[in-house]
């Protein structure tokens, strides 16, 4: 499984595990996550959050690596762990 196979729900769980906090006040079709220590903001579309969106996952993976939150290999490992722990998205 590549990290691009994860759903938006799984990606949100990953961000939470990495210390991101959901920002209140986002529109119903979005989730906004903030990582204060690195001044990083991630905005996810929340339309059909159960579906994988490879382009979004790739962009978030790159952003988190560039901001020093998690390197790309560790991101992939965490994606596999989150997906196996949450086989059925919640």
Secondary structure, DSSP 8 states (H G I E B T S, - for coil): --GGG-BHHHHHHHHHHTT-EEETT--TTEEEEEEGGGTEEEEEE-TTTTSB-HHHHHHHHHHHHHTTS--HHHHHHHHHHHHHHTSS--
